Amino acid sequence: MSNTNAGNVQTADTKKTGVNIRTMALVAMFGAVSVILMLVEFPLPFLAPPFYKLDFSEVPVMIGTFAMGPLAGVGIELIKILLNLMFNGTITAGVGEAANFIIGCSMVLPAGLIYRRHKTRKNAVIGLAAGTATMIVVGCFVNAFVLLPAYSAGLGIPMDTLVGMGTAINPAITNVGWFVVIAVAPFNLVKGVLVSIVTMLLYKRVSVIIKGNLTGKR
């Protein structure tokens, strides 16, 4: 190999290492921003009991996913969950946090994979819609079989009492199955739609900064 070729390979490796470091730094930064946004939460009392609270912590996750790919989105989601666990602790021995990670990824991965194929506004909308639909389905199963039982055990509240909180909002909620269909699914639908709207409004503006950081340009 000539000195010129060797120099080119070394330069390419150096650039690749620099991009990887910048990507990791951005993933960590977006994860930190997501944790901060988790602090600003509010209930939707017309849809679900007050222990279900809406926040916009998925917005930085989605922006990072569109800019850096689905794996980066999963990394941001993981950092968000771990930092929240570190600062706020857990009442479910980590079970609730793991379940929330799965639910978050169920929106991030479909959206990111679809957008990565063709990075157009149309594909972004389709990806976000698919991610929201997946999150609704996965959220119902995870809430029914993992989250609600975990919080019932962690808080010492019988499952019947949790279901009763849903019944107070909608008399049609008579068991866990109807709870997740009538309360959890609409809650996640509203969350997915709002996160999607904010992501679409902010992504193009933020992506210019992200791409500048990834390429080392200012």
N, C-alpha and C positions, 0 to 999 in steps of 0.2 A: 504493500500500500504506500502510495506516495505521501510526502509530507503535506501536500495540499489536501488530499482526501482525508488524511488523518485529522488535519485541522478542522475540516468541515464537519466530520463526525463528532469531534469534541465540542465544536460550537453548537451543533444540534442537540447533543446530550445536555449541554449547559442550559440551553434555552428550555428544553423539556423539564429539567429539574426546577428551573425558575418558575415555570408555569405551574408545576405541581405544588410548589411551596405556596404560591399565590392562591391557588385553588383551596388548599387546606386552610390558609388564613381566612379566606372569604367564607368558607363553610363554618369555621369557628365563629366568625363575626355575625353571620346570619343566625346561627344558633343562639348567640347571646341576645340579639335583638328579639328573637322569638320569645325567649324567656321573659324579657321585659314586658312584651305585649301580653303575656299570660296574666300579668298583674292587673291589667285593665279588662275586667270581665263583668258581664251583666246577665241576669236571668231572662228567660222569655216565659213569664208566668202564664201566658195564655196558651202555651204549647206543652210545657213540661214542668215538673216540680222544680223548686228553686235550687236544688243541688246540681242541676244541669245549667251551666253558665257558658255563655258565648264569649269568645275572645277572637282576636285577629292574629294569633300567633302563627297560623298556617300561611299567612300572606308572605312573610320572608322566606318560608320554606318553598312555596310555589315559585316565587321570583328566582330564588337560587336554583331550583330545579330546571326552569326554563333556560336560564343562562348557562348553567354548568352541567346539566344532565341529571337523569333520575337517581344515579348513585350518590351524587352530591346532595340531592334532596333528601335521600334516606339518611345521609350523614348529618345534615342539619337537623332533621327530625330527632335523631338519636341524641345529639348534643343538647337539644332543647329539653328532652325528657330527663337526661342525666343531670343537667344543671338544675332543673326544677326539683329533682329528687334530692340533690345535694343541699339546696337552700331551704326547701320546704318540708323535706322528709316524706314519709309515707305512712298510711294507716292500713295498708293492705299488703305489707311485706313485699312491695314492688310489683304485685300482680296488677294493680290498677294502672301503674305507669307502663308496664309492658303492653297491656291491652290498649292504652291510649296511643302507644307507638304503632301498634298494628293498624289501628283505625286511621291514624295520620298517614301512614305509608299506603294505605288502600286508596287514598286520594292522590297522593304524590306520584306513585309509580305509573298508573294508567295515563295521567295527564302528561307526565314527562316523556313516556315512551311514544305517545301519539305525536306530541309536539316535535320530538327529536327527528321523526321521519321527514317532515316538511315544516320548516320553521316559518309558518305563515299565521296571520291573525285568525284565519278560519280554523286551522288545526289547533291553535291555542284554545279557541272556544270549544271545539269538539273534545279536546283533551280534558278541559276543566269540567265539561258536562259528564264525560265518562268517569272522571275521577269522583265527582259528586255522587253519581249513581252507585259506583262501587262502594264508596264510603257509607252510603245509606244502608246497603245490603249487609256489608261486613259489620257496620255499627250495630245493627239489630241483633245479629248472632253473638257478637262479642259482649254486648250489654246483657243479653239474656242468660248467657252461660258463663260469663267471666266477671264483668264489672259489677253488676247488681249483686250477685252472691258475695263477691269480694268486699264490697262496701257494706253489705249487710253484716258480714262477720266482723269487719274492721270497726264499724261504728256501734256494733251491738244492737242494730235495729232489725227486727224481723222482716222478712221479705214481704209479708202481708201488709206491714206498715208502709213500706216503700210503694207498693202497688196502690195502697189507699191514698197516698199523696197524688198519684195520677188520677185516681177515681174522683178526687175532689175537683180536678180540673175538667175532666171529661167522664161522665158516668159510664160510658161504654167501656172504659178500662176496668176490667174485672179480674185479670190475671197477668202474669208476666208477658205472655204472648201478645196480648192486646196492648200492654204497656209499651213494648218496643215498637209495635206497628203504629199506634196512634200518637204516642208522645216522642219516642226517640227518633223515629224515621223523619217526621216533619221538622224536628229540631235540627237534625243533620242536613236536611234539605235547605233550610234557611241559612245555616252556617255555610254550606257549600256554595250557595248562590252569592252570599255577601263576600266571602273570601274570593270567589271568582271575579266579581265585579271590581273589587279593590285591586286585585292582581292585574287585571287588564288595564286599569287606569294608571298604574304605577310602573308596570314592567318596562315599557320602552324607555322611560326616563332613567330608571335605575340601571337598565342593562348597558347603557352607554358607559356608565361609570365602571360597571363590573368588567366589561370587555377591555376598557382602558387599563384596568389593574392587571388583568390576565396577560395582556400583551406588553405590559410595562410602560405604556404610553400615558401621558398626562395631558 
